Amino acid sequence: MAQLRVRLDERNDLLALVAHELRNPLHALSLQVSVARLSAESHGDTDTVNRIGKAQTTLQRYVHRVTVLLDLLSYEGRDYPANRQQIDLARALGDILEALTPEAQFRNVRIAYEAPPEPCHAVLDVLVLEQIVDNLMLNAFKHAACTCVTVSLRCENGWVDIDIRDDGRGIEKNDQERIFSKFVVAENSGRGPGTGLGLWIVRRLSLVLGGSVSLASTPGRGSTFTLRIPLSQPVPNATT
């Protein structure tokens, strides 16, 4: 057990080092992309400006991913420094899924979105929500061997439920809890080994939002991950 603890600590240290070393070049790349966009704007090249704008959005998401990973290694669960604000959850979730569309198209996966017709207002950190949904969607794209991922939003009785359901291979029962642990990948993962961090990040960040994430899956019949969070979350007192 002591040796296992040492190995996990070594992995954490290496992970923090890699994340830190990635953040600086990503920021430098962001600056270069911004300069390229300004140049395209000065020449009136609208098509290039739009393409660079999409690249900027993707790059910003990955910069945020690295930052979140570093923060999660530094903070414990609910102590993560969330930036809560009131948002229209249906619209925010739609924007997150739209940003994931190119990745889905590249992998020949269709995204379906089901949301209530009325606005669903919630107080939460939208970047944390984006990170959770990104990880769950990419997990389906990469490992589920699916053709469609359906995202359903429900808001009732002070709670939000977001279901992310795929039509893929499903997850064996003995893997359904362990895949939320750090560095663990399901044995029947369809695209080979991954880092084993995505679902660990999802569970940690669900706690940040005051909620939880659960999984229902039957091998051969797909999987459904459900994020359940309160519509309104108290903002914790600042720590010194």
N, C-alpha and C positions, 0 to 999 in steps of 0.2 A: 504493500500500500504506500509506503514511504517513497519507493522508487517511482511509482505511478504519479505521486504528487509532484516529485521533482521533474518528471518528464512533462507534465502539464504546465508547470511553471516555466520551463524552458520554452515550450511552444508559445505560451503567452508572451514571453519576452521577445521571441523572434517575430511574432505577429505584430506586436507594437512597433518594433524596429522597422519592419517592412512597410507598415501603414504610414509611419512617420516619413520614411524615405520616399514614398509615393506621393505624399501630399505636396511637397515642394515642386517637383517637376510638373505636377498637374496644374498648380497655380501658374507656373511659368508658361505652360501651354495655353492656359486661359487668356493670359495677357497677349500672346501671339495671335490667337484667334480673334481677340477684340481689335487688334491693330489691322488684321486682314479685313474685318468687317467695316471698319472706318474707311479703309481704302476703297472697298467696293461701293460704299455709300457715296464717297466723293466722286466716283465715276458714274454714278447713276445706274449701276448694275443691279437691278432689283432681284433678279433670279439668284445671283450669287449671294446677295445679302440674306435672302430667305434661307438658302442652304447653310450659310455660315451660322445663322440664327439657330437653326435646328441643332447644328453641331455644338453650339454654345450651351444650349439647354441640356444636351446629353452630357457634356463635359462637367457642367455644374452639378448634375446629379451624382456623377462619380466622385467629384471632390467632396460632396456631402457624405457619400458612403464611407469614404476613408475617415472623415472627421468623426462620424458616428461610431465607427469601429474603435477609434482611439478613445473616444469618450466612454464607450461601454466597458473598455478594459480598465478605466479609471474610476468609474462610478458603480455603485451597487443599486441595481433595480430601480426603485422609485426615486432615488436621489439624483437621477439623471437630470441635467438642467434643461427641462422642456420649456419651449416658448409658446405658451397657450394663447389662442385668440379665437374669436367667433368666426366660423366659416359656414358656407352653404356646402354641406357634406356631399350632396348629390353632384353638385357641379365640380367640387374639388376631386372627387373620385373619378368623374368622367375625364378630367384633365390628366390625371395620373395614367389612366388607361390609354388615352390618346397618345401620350408620350411613349408608351410601350408598344404601340402598333407596328412601327418598323421592325422591332425585334420579333414580334409575332409573325409578321409576314415573311421575314427571312427564314423562320423555322416552319413555315406552312401551318401555322396555328391560327384559328379564328377566335376573336374575342367577342363575346356577347355580354351586354350590360343591361341589367334590369334594375331600375330605380323607381321609387314612388313619384307620381306626378307633382306633388307638392314639395316645396323646399324642406330640407332637413337641416336645421341649424344646430351646430355643435360647438363646444369650446374645447379645443385641443391644439396640439402642435402638428400643423399640416405636414411639416417635413418628416416628422416621426411616422405619421400615417403613410406618407409616400414610401418611406423606407420599408415599412412592413408589407405594403401591397406589392412593391417592386420585388421583394424577396420571394413572396408567395407565388407571384406570377412567373418569375424566372425559374423558380423551382419546378413549376409545372411544364414550362417550355423545354427545360433541359433534361428532366429526369422522368417525366410521366409517360412519354411516348404518346402524347395526346394529339387530337386534331382540333379540339375546341375547349376553351376555358370560359365558363360563364360566371360572371360576377353579379351578385344580387345584394342590394342594399335594403335593409328594413330599419325603420325608426319607430319605436313604440315603447310606452311605459318608462320613459327616461333612459332607454338603452338603444344602442346601435348594434346591429348585427350585419357583418359583411361576410357573405359566403363566397368562397372562390372554389368552384367545382370544375374538375377536369374529367374528360372521358377516356383517360389513359389506363395504364396497366394496374393501378392500385398499389397499395402498400401492405406487405405482410403484417399480421397482427403483432408479431414479436418485435417489429421495427417501429411501430406506431408511436411509442413513447420515447424510445431511445434516440430517434432522429432529431429531437429537440435539444439533445446534448451537444456540447461543443466538440467539433472534429469527428462527428459521426455521420455516415452516409448509409442510406438503406442498401441492403444487399442486392436488391433487384433494380438498382438505379439504371435507367435506360441509356444514359450517355456517359457511362464510366464514372470513375471517382471524382468527387468534387472536394471543396475545402472542408465541408461539414460545418460551416458557420452560418449559412443563410437562415435556417430554422431556429438556431440558437439565438440569433439576433432578433428574429420575429418574436420569440417568447419574451426576451428581455424587454423589448420595446413595447410589447402589449402591456406589461406591468407599468411602464412609464405613463401610459395613457389610462391607468387605473382599471385595466381590463384583463382579458385572457384570450388565449387562442386554443382551439380544440381541433381534433381531426377525426373524421369518420371515413373509413375506407374499406372496400372489399376487393381483394385481388381479382383482376380481370374486369372490374366494373368502375374503376376510377376512384377519385378521392375528393373530399370536401373539407377544406380548412375554413373554420369560422372564427373571425375576429369579433369579440364582444367587448364594447367599451361604453362607458356612461356618456350621455349627451353633454353633461356639464361636469367639469372637474375642478376641484379647489386648487388654487395656486399655492404651493407650499411657501412657507416663510423662507426668506433668503438666509443662507448659512454664512457664518463668518469663519 
